[in-house]
Amino acid sequence: MARKVLVEILDDIDGSTAAQTVQSGLDGVTYEIDLSDQNATALRNELARYVAAGRRIGGRKVRVASGQSTTTTTSDRRRNQRIRAWANANGHEVSERGRLSAEVITAHEQAQIAETEAPAPWKRASRKKAAACRDHPLVVPSVARRPTHVTDAEGGTVTRVTCAP
């Protein structure tokens, strides 16, 4: 004998046929309630003021419909402006608006890495070496111990090494 079982989901408020299950949360507890379209709309309208004032901390993300553009944050715009300025100064062709090519972004990132690579750590000179260092004409006592490039009287570049006193 064949058996056919029908499950009817009822609205948890008024007992009518439910059209949807609505999830909500409060104080870290997630709730589900089966509601008709009318009661689901009423619930959403009641909570709209609180939802609008609150902050989203998880759950489903709102998807952008195809054909619509996503919003760009201010930090993204500033980053793109910096990359465009760098690209124009370094011979890359970029438009004033639109998407930056991956090639330009990669070149900019590589240039930034090259600029920020830290020099080898400097060792403090021994007292004996520091004393000898102070007598050298191209060396000046200083707190800094890194080489600096200066221009001499004839316009040539001289590397001046500074020593700790």
C-alpha positions in Angstrom: 0.0 0.0 0.0 1.4 3.4 -1.0 1.5 6.2 1.4 1.7 9.9 0.7 2.7 12.2 3.6 2.2 15.9 3.3 4.0 18.3 5.6 2.3 21.7 6.0 4.3 24.4 7.6 2.2 26.8 9.6 2.7 30.4 10.6 3.9 30.4 14.2 1.9 33.6 15.0 -1.6 33.0 13.6 -1.6 29.3 12.4 -2.1 30.1 8.7 0.1 28.5 6.0 3.6 29.7 6.3 5.4 31.0 3.2 8.9 31.5 4.6 11.2 30.8 7.5 12.8 34.0 8.9 16.0 33.9 10.9 16.9 36.6 13.4 19.3 37.0 16.3 19.3 38.7 19.7 22.0 38.6 22.4 24.0 36.0 20.6 21.1 33.6 20.1 19.8 32.9 16.6 16.0 32.3 16.2 13.9 30.9 13.3 10.3 31.5 12.9 7.9 30.3 10.2 5.7 33.1 8.9 3.2 34.0 6.2 4.3 36.7 3.8 2.1 39.2 5.6 3.6 38.4 9.1 7.2 38.3 7.7 6.7 41.8 6.2 5.2 43.0 9.6 8.3 41.6 11.4 10.7 43.2 9.0 8.9 46.6 9.3 9.0 46.4 13.1 12.8 45.6 13.2 13.7 48.0 10.3 14.5 50.9 12.7 16.8 48.7 14.8 18.5 47.1 11.9 19.2 50.4 10.3 20.8 51.7 13.4 22.9 48.6 14.1 26.1 47.2 12.6 26.3 44.1 10.5 28.8 41.6 12.0 28.3 38.5 9.9 25.7 36.5 8.1 24.9 36.7 4.4 26.5 39.4 2.3 24.5 41.6 0.1 25.2 40.7 -3.5 25.4 43.3 -6.2 23.2 42.6 -9.1 25.0 42.0 -12.4 25.4 45.2 -14.4 25.7 47.4 -11.2 29.0 48.7 -10.1 30.4 48.2 -6.6 31.2 51.2 -4.5 34.9 52.1 -4.1 36.1 53.1 -0.7 38.0 56.4 -0.1 41.2 54.4 0.8 40.9 52.5 -2.6 40.5 55.8 -4.4 43.5 57.3 -2.7 45.6 54.2 -3.4 44.6 54.3 -7.1 45.5 58.0 -7.2 49.0 57.3 -5.8 49.5 54.5 -8.2 48.4 56.7 -11.2 50.8 59.5 -10.1 53.6 57.0 -9.7 52.8 55.3 -13.1 52.8 58.7 -14.9 56.1 59.7 -13.3 57.7 56.4 -14.3 56.7 56.2 -17.9 53.6 53.9 -17.7 50.6 54.9 -19.7 47.4 55.1 -17.5 44.1 56.8 -18.0 42.7 59.3 -15.5 39.8 57.1 -14.8 39.0 53.4 -15.0 40.6 50.2 -13.8 44.3 50.0 -13.3 46.0 47.1 -15.1 47.5 44.4 -13.0 50.8 45.1 -14.7 50.9 48.7 -13.4 49.8 47.7 -9.9 52.5 45.0 -9.8 55.2 47.4 -11.0 54.1 49.9 -8.4 54.2 47.3 -5.6 57.7 46.1 -6.7 58.9 49.7 -6.7 57.5 50.3 -3.2 59.2 47.1 -1.9 62.5 48.2 -3.4 62.2 51.7 -1.7 61.4 50.2 1.7 63.9 47.4 1.8 65.8 47.9 5.0 69.6 48.3 4.8 71.8 45.8 6.5 72.0 46.4 10.3 74.9 48.6 11.4 77.2 47.4 14.1 78.5 49.7 16.8 82.2 50.5 16.2 84.6 49.5 19.0 86.2 52.3 21.0 89.5 51.8 19.2 87.9 52.0 15.7 85.8 55.0 16.8 88.9 56.9 17.9 90.6 56.1 14.6 87.4 57.1 12.8 87.3 60.5 14.4 90.7 61.4 13.0 89.6 60.7 9.4 88.8 63.8 7.3 85.7 62.3 5.7 84.2 61.1 8.9 82.2 63.2 11.3 81.2 62.1 14.9 77.5 61.6 15.0 74.8 59.5 16.6 74.0 58.1 13.2 76.4 55.5 11.8 75.0 55.2 8.3 76.8 56.4 5.1 75.7 59.7 3.6 76.5 61.1 0.2 77.7 64.7 0.1 79.0 66.8 -2.7 82.6 68.0 -2.4 84.0 71.4 -3.5 84.6 70.1 -7.1 81.0 68.9 -7.5 81.8 65.2 -7.1 79.9 62.9 -4.7 81.8 61.7 -1.7 80.5 59.1 0.7 80.8 60.3 4.3 80.7 57.7 7.0 79.6 58.8 10.4 80.7 57.1 13.6 79.3 57.0 17.1 81.4 59.2 19.4 
